[in-house]
Amino acid sequence: MKPGPIPITKMQRSFYGATYLFDQIGDITGIIADLKACFPDTYKQMLSLAYYLILEENNALSRFSHWQKLHIHPFGQDIPSQRSSELFQSMDEEGRMAFFQKQGKRRIELEYWAFDITSISSYSETLKQVKKGRIKKTIGCHN
């Protein structure tokens, strides 16, 4: 027998643009693969929380429950506030260092970070001859 039409029982509108972009960035940069290698059981929860914290920078983690109902994200389920605290605590130093080492190996040889450590100095606030000046230094860190 041929089945008839199936009625729609659930309708949902979900936002996917920004999280899709983050998925693509994570794939291209290797962040997702490296998180999966270092935190195989929890990397999807980590990504979902990271997406939320970036997109909802002014909202507390307790609002994740509401946000996740409206957005497509890697974990695809709610992460209660208590569970997110446990998740952050489970990220041990060894796993974090392994992740950063993997990411470091992915960077191109000529890539570097530059830090501007401008400081403002004055030896006296009462002498008219002392003027505020800036000492500007740039420190590069090469991979």
MODELLER restraints for C-alpha pairs under 7 A, 6 or more apart:
rsr = mdl.restraints
at = mdl.atoms
rsr.add(forms.Gaussian(group=physical.xy_distance, feature=features.Distance(at['CA:13:A'], at['CA:70:A']), mean=6.97, stdev=0.5))
rsr.add(forms.Gaussian(group=physical.xy_distance, feature=features.Distance(at['CA:14:A'], at['CA:70:A']), mean=4.85, stdev=0.5))
rsr.add(forms.Gaussian(group=physical.xy_distance, feature=features.Distance(at['CA:14:A'], at['CA:71:A']), mean=5.07, stdev=0.5))
rsr.add(forms.Gaussian(group=physical.xy_distance, feature=features.Distance(at['CA:14:A'], at['CA:72:A']), mean=6.30, stdev=0.5))
rsr.add(forms.Gaussian(group=physical.xy_distance, feature=features.Distance(at['CA:15:A'], at['CA:70:A']), mean=6.06, stdev=0.5))
rsr.add(forms.Gaussian(group=physical.xy_distance, feature=features.Distance(at['CA:15:A'], at['CA:71:A']), mean=4.64, stdev=0.5))
rsr.add(forms.Gaussian(group=physical.xy_distance, feature=features.Distance(at['CA:15:A'], at['CA:72:A']), mean=6.23, stdev=0.5))
rsr.add(forms.Gaussian(group=physical.xy_distance, feature=features.Distance(at['CA:16:A'], at['CA:71:A']), mean=6.03, stdev=0.5))
rsr.add(forms.Gaussian(group=physical.xy_distance, feature=features.Distance(at['CA:16:A'], at['CA:72:A']), mean=5.38, stdev=0.5))
rsr.add(forms.Gaussian(group=physical.xy_distance, feature=features.Distance(at['CA:19:A'], at['CA:51:A']), mean=6.70, stdev=0.5))
rsr.add(forms.Gaussian(group=physical.xy_distance, feature=features.Distance(at['CA:19:A'], at['CA:72:A']), mean=6.84, stdev=0.5))
rsr.add(forms.Gaussian(group=physical.xy_distance, feature=features.Distance(at['CA:19:A'], at['CA:73:A']), mean=6.26, stdev=0.5))
rsr.add(forms.Gaussian(group=physical.xy_distance, feature=features.Distance(at['CA:26:A'], at['CA:32:A']), mean=5.15, stdev=0.5))
rsr.add(forms.Gaussian(group=physical.xy_distance, feature=features.Distance(at['CA:34:A'], at['CA:99:A']), mean=5.89, stdev=0.5))
rsr.add(forms.Gaussian(group=physical.xy_distance, feature=features.Distance(at['CA:34:A'], at['CA:102:A']), mean=6.35, stdev=0.5))
rsr.add(forms.Gaussian(group=physical.xy_distance, feature=features.Distance(at['CA:35:A'], at['CA:43:A']), mean=5.57, stdev=0.5))
rsr.add(forms.Gaussian(group=physical.xy_distance, feature=features.Distance(at['CA:35:A'], at['CA:99:A']), mean=6.41, stdev=0.5))
rsr.add(forms.Gaussian(group=physical.xy_distance, feature=features.Distance(at['CA:36:A'], at['CA:43:A']), mean=5.41, stdev=0.5))
rsr.add(forms.Gaussian(group=physical.xy_distance, feature=features.Distance(at['CA:38:A'], at['CA:95:A']), mean=5.50, stdev=0.5))
rsr.add(forms.Gaussian(group=physical.xy_distance, feature=features.Distance(at['CA:38:A'], at['CA:98:A']), mean=6.49, stdev=0.5))
rsr.add(forms.Gaussian(group=physical.xy_distance, feature=features.Distance(at['CA:38:A'], at['CA:99:A']), mean=6.02, stdev=0.5))
rsr.add(forms.Gaussian(group=physical.xy_distance, feature=features.Distance(at['CA:39:A'], at['CA:95:A']), mean=6.92, stdev=0.5))
rsr.add(forms.Gaussian(group=physical.xy_distance, feature=features.Distance(at['CA:44:A'], at['CA:74:A']), mean=5.26, stdev=0.5))
rsr.add(forms.Gaussian(group=physical.xy_distance, feature=features.Distance(at['CA:44:A'], at['CA:75:A']), mean=4.83, stdev=0.5))
rsr.add(forms.Gaussian(group=physical.xy_distance, feature=features.Distance(at['CA:45:A'], at['CA:75:A']), mean=5.26, stdev=0.5))
rsr.add(forms.Gaussian(group=physical.xy_distance, feature=features.Distance(at['CA:47:A'], at['CA:74:A']), mean=6.50, stdev=0.5))
rsr.add(forms.Gaussian(group=physical.xy_distance, feature=features.Distance(at['CA:48:A'], at['CA:73:A']), mean=5.56, stdev=0.5))
rsr.add(forms.Gaussian(group=physical.xy_distance, feature=features.Distance(at['CA:48:A'], at['CA:74:A']), mean=5.60, stdev=0.5))
rsr.add(forms.Gaussian(group=physical.xy_distance, feature=features.Distance(at['CA:48:A'], at['CA:75:A']), mean=5.96, stdev=0.5))
rsr.add(forms.Gaussian(group=physical.xy_distance, feature=features.Distance(at['CA:52:A'], at['CA:64:A']), mean=6.91, stdev=0.5))
rsr.add(forms.Gaussian(group=physical.xy_distance, feature=features.Distance(at['CA:61:A'], at['CA:81:A']), mean=6.18, stdev=0.5))
rsr.add(forms.Gaussian(group=physical.xy_distance, feature=features.Distance(at['CA:62:A'], at['CA:81:A']), mean=5.30, stdev=0.5))
rsr.add(forms.Gaussian(group=physical.xy_distance, feature=features.Distance(at['CA:65:A'], at['CA:78:A']), mean=5.48, stdev=0.5))
rsr.add(forms.Gaussian(group=physical.xy_distance, feature=features.Distance(at['CA:65:A'], at['CA:79:A']), mean=6.72, stdev=0.5))
rsr.add(forms.Gaussian(group=physical.xy_distance, feature=features.Distance(at['CA:65:A'], at['CA:80:A']), mean=6.69, stdev=0.5))
rsr.add(forms.Gaussian(group=physical.xy_distance, feature=features.Distance(at['CA:68:A'], at['CA:78:A']), mean=6.30, stdev=0.5))
rsr.add(forms.Gaussian(group=physical.xy_distance, feature=features.Distance(at['CA:109:A'], at['CA:143:A']), mean=5.99, stdev=0.5))
rsr.add(forms.Gaussian(group=physical.xy_distance, feature=features.Distance(at['CA:111:A'], at['CA:142:A']), mean=6.54, stdev=0.5))
rsr.add(forms.Gaussian(group=physical.xy_distance, feature=features.Distance(at['CA:111:A'], at['CA:143:A']), mean=6.43, stdev=0.5))
rsr.add(forms.Gaussian(group=physical.xy_distance, feature=features.Distance(at['CA:112:A'], at['CA:140:A']), mean=6.53, stdev=0.5))
rsr.add(forms.Gaussian(group=physical.xy_distance, feature=features.Distance(at['CA:112:A'], at['CA:141:A']), mean=5.43, stdev=0.5))
rsr.add(forms.Gaussian(group=physical.xy_distance, feature=features.Distance(at['CA:112:A'], at['CA:142:A']), mean=4.54, stdev=0.5))
rsr.add(forms.Gaussian(group=physical.xy_distance, feature=features.Distance(at['CA:112:A'], at['CA:143:A']), mean=6.10, stdev=0.5))
rsr.add(forms.Gaussian(group=physical.xy_distance, feature=features.Distance(at['CA:113:A'], at['CA:140:A']), mean=5.68, stdev=0.5))
rsr.add(forms.Gaussian(group=physical.xy_distance, feature=features.Distance(at['CA:113:A'], at['CA:141:A']), mean=5.21, stdev=0.5))
rsr.add(forms.Gaussian(group=physical.xy_distance, feature=features.Distance(at['CA:113:A'], at['CA:142:A']), mean=6.78, stdev=0.5))
rsr.add(forms.Gaussian(group=physical.xy_distance, feature=features.Distance(at['CA:114:A'], at['CA:138:A']), mean=6.39, stdev=0.5))
rsr.add(forms.Gaussian(group=physical.xy_distance, feature=features.Distance(at['CA:114:A'], at['CA:139:A']), mean=5.63, stdev=0.5))
rsr.add(forms.Gaussian(group=physical.xy_distance, feature=features.Distance(at['CA:114:A'], at['CA:140:A']), mean=4.54, stdev=0.5))
rsr.add(forms.Gaussian(group=physical.xy_distance, feature=features.Distance(at['CA:114:A'], at['CA:141:A']), mean=6.46, stdev=0.5))
rsr.add(forms.Gaussian(group=physical.xy_distance, feature=features.Distance(at['CA:115:A'], at['CA:138:A']), mean=5.58, stdev=0.5))
rsr.add(forms.Gaussian(group=physical.xy_distance, feature=features.Distance(at['CA:115:A'], at['CA:139:A']), mean=5.30, stdev=0.5))
rsr.add(forms.Gaussian(group=physical.xy_distance, feature=features.Distance(at['CA:115:A'], at['CA:140:A']), mean=6.53, stdev=0.5))
rsr.add(forms.Gaussian(group=physical.xy_distance, feature=features.Distance(at['CA:116:A'], at['CA:137:A']), mean=6.04, stdev=0.5))
rsr.add(forms.Gaussian(group=physical.xy_distance, feature=features.Distance(at['CA:116:A'], at['CA:138:A']), mean=4.83, stdev=0.5))
rsr.add(forms.Gaussian(group=physical.xy_distance, feature=features.Distance(at['CA:116:A'], at['CA:139:A']), mean=6.77, stdev=0.5))
rsr.add(forms.Gaussian(group=physical.xy_distance, feature=features.Distance(at['CA:117:A'], at['CA:136:A']), mean=6.65, stdev=0.5))
rsr.add(forms.Gaussian(group=physical.xy_distance, feature=features.Distance(at['CA:117:A'], at['CA:137:A']), mean=5.80, stdev=0.5))
rsr.add(forms.Gaussian(group=physical.xy_distance, feature=features.Distance(at['CA:117:A'], at['CA:138:A']), mean=6.51, stdev=0.5))
rsr.add(forms.Gaussian(group=physical.xy_distance, feature=features.Distance(at['CA:118:A'], at['CA:134:A']), mean=6.67, stdev=0.5))
rsr.add(forms.Gaussian(group=physical.xy_distance, feature=features.Distance(at['CA:118:A'], at['CA:135:A']), mean=5.78, stdev=0.5))
rsr.add(forms.Gaussian(group=physical.xy_distance, feature=features.Distance(at['CA:118:A'], at['CA:136:A']), mean=4.63, stdev=0.5))
rsr.add(forms.Gaussian(group=physical.xy_distance, feature=features.Distance(at['CA:118:A'], at['CA:137:A']), mean=6.15, stdev=0.5))
rsr.add(forms.Gaussian(group=physical.xy_distance, feature=features.Distance(at['CA:119:A'], at['CA:134:A']), mean=6.02, stdev=0.5))
rsr.add(forms.Gaussian(group=physical.xy_distance, feature=features.Distance(at['CA:119:A'], at['CA:135:A']), mean=5.77, stdev=0.5))
rsr.add(forms.Gaussian(group=physical.xy_distance, feature=features.Distance(at['CA:119:A'], at['CA:136:A']), mean=6.95, stdev=0.5))
rsr.add(forms.Gaussian(group=physical.xy_distance, feature=features.Distance(at['CA:120:A'], at['CA:132:A']), mean=6.83, stdev=0.5))
rsr.add(forms.Gaussian(group=physical.xy_distance, feature=features.Distance(at['CA:120:A'], at['CA:133:A']), mean=6.06, stdev=0.5))
rsr.add(forms.Gaussian(group=physical.xy_distance, feature=features.Distance(at['CA:120:A'], at['CA:134:A']), mean=5.14, stdev=0.5))
rsr.add(forms.Gaussian(group=physical.xy_distance, feature=features.Distance(at['CA:120:A'], at['CA:135:A']), mean=6.82, stdev=0.5))
rsr.add(forms.Gaussian(group=physical.xy_distance, feature=features.Distance(at['CA:121:A'], at['CA:132:A']), mean=6.55, stdev=0.5))
rsr.add(forms.Gaussian(group=physical.xy_distance, feature=features.Distance(at['CA:121:A'], at['CA:133:A']), mean=6.49, stdev=0.5))
rsr.add(forms.Gaussian(group=physical.xy_distance, feature=features.Distance(at['CA:122:A'], at['CA:130:A']), mean=6.79, stdev=0.5))
rsr.add(forms.Gaussian(group=physical.xy_distance, feature=features.Distance(at['CA:122:A'], at['CA:132:A']), mean=6.09, stdev=0.5))
rsr.add(forms.Gaussian(group=physical.xy_distance, feature=features.Distance(at['CA:124:A'], at['CA:130:A']), mean=6.51, stdev=0.5))
